[in-house]
Amino acid sequence: MCLGFAGGVLGVLILSHAAYSTIQYRYLLKITDEQFSGPPVNVVLELIAGMVFCTLAALIVPGKFLSILPHSDENRVVTLPANLDFMIFNHRGKAFPLDMDLKFK
């Protein structure tokens, strides 16, 4: 995990340097009165390298995936019947009639 975190920090540093280089290049073009046709090749290579480092860090750092099955006990923190703090008995459902034999047209 430490290697992935270091790769992510390195990727962010490379991306921020590429942004700074692009701003500096645009400022240089403004001084020399030239048109901006695109970033230089070294900035594009920095962007690709930064993207690769950040993508690898995003895949390495989170760790193992948990099961998304609803009946899996390995990722269940609180079981629903044991947590009574969120049970609400006083709600707007009381306003509806009790006989549900109403039919919609």
SULBEL-V217247 format. One record per residue. N is the residue number from 1. RES is the residue in three letters. SS is DSSP state (H for helix, E for strand, L for the rest). PHI is phi in whole degrees, -180 to 180 (none if undefined). D_CENTER is the distance of its C-alpha to the mean C-alpha in Angstrom with 1 decimal. Layout:
[[N RES SS PHI D_CENTER] [N RES SS PHI D_CENTER]]
This chain:
[[1 MET L none 18.1] [2 CYS H -65 19.7] [3 LEU H -66 20.0] [4 GLY H -67 16.3] [5 PHE H -65 15.5] [6 ALA H -65 18.3] [7 GLY H -64 17.1] [8 GLY H -67 13.8] [9 VAL H -65 16.0] [10 LEU H -63 18.4] [11 GLY H -63 15.9] [12 VAL H -67 14.8] [13 LEU H -64 18.6] [14 ILE H -65 19.6] [15 LEU H -65 17.3] [16 SER H -70 18.7] [17 HIS H -67 22.1] [18 ALA H -66 21.8] [19 ALA H -65 21.0] [20 TYR H -64 24.0] [21 SER H -66 26.1] [22 THR H -67 25.4] [23 ILE H -64 26.4] [24 GLN H -65 29.4] [25 TYR H -66 30.4] [26 ARG H -64 30.3] [27 TYR H -65 32.4] [28 LEU H -64 34.8] [29 LEU H -66 35.2] [30 LYS H -67 35.9] [31 ILE H -68 38.6] [32 THR H -88 40.2] [33 ASP L 56 39.9] [34 GLU L -109 38.2] [35 GLN L -86 35.8] [36 PHE L -85 32.1] [37 SER L -103 31.8] [38 GLY L 154 28.6] [39 PRO L -72 27.1] [40 PRO L -67 29.2] [41 VAL H -65 28.7] [42 ASN H -67 27.8] [43 VAL H -71 24.8] [44 VAL H -64 23.6] [45 LEU H -66 24.1] [46 GLU H -64 22.1] [47 LEU H -63 19.2] [48 ILE H -66 19.4] [49 ALA H -65 19.8] [50 GLY H -64 16.9] [51 MET H -65 14.6] [52 VAL H -64 16.2] [53 PHE H -63 15.8] [54 CYS H -68 12.1] [55 THR H -67 11.6] [56 LEU H -64 14.1] [57 ALA H -66 12.6] [58 ALA H -67 9.3] [59 LEU H -84 11.8] [60 ILE H -88 14.2] [61 VAL H -66 12.8] [62 PRO L -59 11.4] [63 GLY L 97 15.0] [64 LYS L -83 16.7] [65 PHE L -84 15.6] [66 LEU L -100 17.3] [67 SER L -72 19.4] [68 ILE L -104 18.5] [69 LEU L -68 22.2] [70 PRO L -67 23.4] [71 HIS L -99 26.5] [72 SER L -78 25.0] [73 ASP L -87 26.0] [74 GLU L -75 23.8] [75 ASN L -114 20.7] [76 ARG L -90 22.6] [77 VAL L -89 22.7] [78 VAL L -126 25.1] [79 THR L -80 27.4] [80 LEU L -65 28.0] [81 PRO L -67 31.8] [82 ALA L -78 31.6] [83 ASN L -101 29.4] [84 LEU H -89 31.9] [85 ASP H -68 30.2] [86 PHE H -102 28.3] [87 MET L -83 31.3] [88 ILE L -117 32.8] [89 PHE L -107 36.3] [90 ASN L -107 37.1] [91 HIS L -140 35.3] [92 ARG H -73 36.3] [93 GLY H -67 37.2] [94 LYS H -67 40.6] [95 ALA H -73 41.6] [96 PHE L -79 41.6] [97 PRO L -67 44.9] [98 LEU L -77 45.3] [99 ASP L -80 47.0] [100 MET L -97 44.5] [101 ASP L -86 47.3] [102 LEU L -73 46.2] [103 LYS L -117 45.8] [104 PHE L -90 44.0] [105 LYS L -91 45.9]]
